[in-house]
Amino acid sequence: ELQQVRDRQAQNSERNQLKHAQQLDLLQRRSLDQMDIQRDALVDLNRRAQSENEFQKRVQSRELMGKMNEIQHKEETRLAEVMLNHELAMNDLRLEFDTKLRDQERNSQKALDERVRGYEHQLKEQELSYKERERFLIEHYEEEVDRMKRTNARLIQKKS
């Protein structure tokens, strides 16, 4: 009868170990899946932001080219003095556009970088959370094993 109790306890202990191992494996798989999904989302977001940025640059470039062509056509029909004034104005427009374009690119890159940092921070927090859960489960499992060992030892002492 004592052997049966020990056998049942051993079976229960093995079942608990298997159960905890399966839980840890499941948590690890879920964690890895979530990290893969989030990484893919970040890559996709980055790709979309770059594509949008390139599109904006093309649109602005076309607009600038249209303005420049119009200004050139008008300049050809004006007097030399008007041509000189117009060229100066065109240079000012070009500088202003370049400044605005650089500012917009800088702001877009800054916003993208902030998003990426935010997502990276979120990923790190989730990873820490998963590690903390895993650590808790391991500690809890170890406590269960220790408690089972003490209980077994007491039962053996009582039976002796």
N, C-alpha and C positions, 0 to 999 in steps of 0.2 A: 504494500500500500504506500509506503514511503517512496518507493521507486516510481510508482505511478504519479505521485505528487510532484516528484522531481522531474519526471518526464513531461508532465503537463506544464510545469513552470518553464522548462527548457523550450517547449513548443511555443508557449506564450511569448517568451523572450525572443525567440527567433521570428515569430510573426511580427512582434513590435519592431524589431530591427529591420525587417523587410519593409514594413509599412513606413518607417521613418526614412529609409533609403529611397523608397519610391516617391515620398513626398519631396525629399531634397532634389531628386532627379527632375521631378515635375516643375518645381520652382526654378531650377536652373534652366530648364528648357524654355519655360515661359519668359524668364528674364532675358535669355539670349534672343528669343523671338522678338520680344519688345524692343530690345536694343537694335536688332536688324531692321525692324519696321521704322523706328525713329531715325536711324542712320539713313535709310533709303528716302525717308521723307525729307530729311535735311539736304540730301544730295539733289533730290528733285526740286526742292524749294530754291536751292542755289542755282540750279540749271535754269529754272523759270525766271529767276531774277536777272541772270545774265542775259537771257534771251530778250527779256523786256527792256533791259538797258541798251542792248544792241539795236533793238527796234527803235527806241526813242532817239538814239544817236543817228540812225538812218533818216528818220522823219525830220529831225532838226537839220541834218545835213542837206536834205532835199529843199527844205524851206530856205535855208541860207543860200543855196545855189540859185533858187528862184529869185530871191531878193537881189543877189549879185548880178544876175543876168538883166534884170529890170533896170538896175542902177547903171550898168554899163551901156545899155541901149540909150538911156536918157543922156548920159554923159557925151556920147558920140555926137549928139545934135546941139550941144551947148558950146558956148564960147570957152576959150582957154582959161579964163578966170573962174568961170563956173565949174569947169572941169577940175581945176585944182581944189576948189572948196568941196566939191563933191567927193573927190578921192579922199580928202581928209575925213569927211563924214563917214565914208565907207570904212576907212580904217578904224575909226572910233566904234562903228557898229560891229566890226569883226572882233575887235578887242573885247567889247562888251559881251558879245555872244560867246567868245572863248572863255571869258571869265564866268559867265553864267553856266556854260556847259561844264567847266571844271568844278564849279560849285555844286552843280546838280550831280555830277559823277561822284564827287567826294561825299555828298550827302547820301546818295544811293548806296555807295560802298559802306559808309558808316552805319546806315540803317541795316544793311545786310550783315555786316560784322556784328552788330548788336543782336540781331536775331540769332545768328549762329552761336554767339556766346551764350545767349539765353537758352537755346536748345542744348548746347553742350553742358551748361550748368544743370539743366533739368535732367539730362542723361546721367550726369555724375550723381545727382541727388537720388535718382532712382536706383542707380547701381549701389550706392551706399545703403539705401533702404533694403535692397535685396540681400546684400551682404549681412546687414544687421539681422534680418529675418533668418537667414541661414545660420548665423552664429547662435541666435536664440534657440532655433530648433536643435542644433547640435548640443548646446548646453542642456536643454530640456531632455534630450535623448540620453545624454550622459548621466544626468540626475536620475532618470528612470532606471537606467542600467544599474547604477549604484544602489538605488533603493531596492531593486529586485535582488541584488547580491546580498544586501543586508537582511532582507526578508528570508532569503534562502538559508543564510547562515543561522539566523535565529530558529528557523524551522528545524534545521539539522541539529542544532544544540538542544532544542526541546525534545526531539525524537531520541537523542542519545541518552 
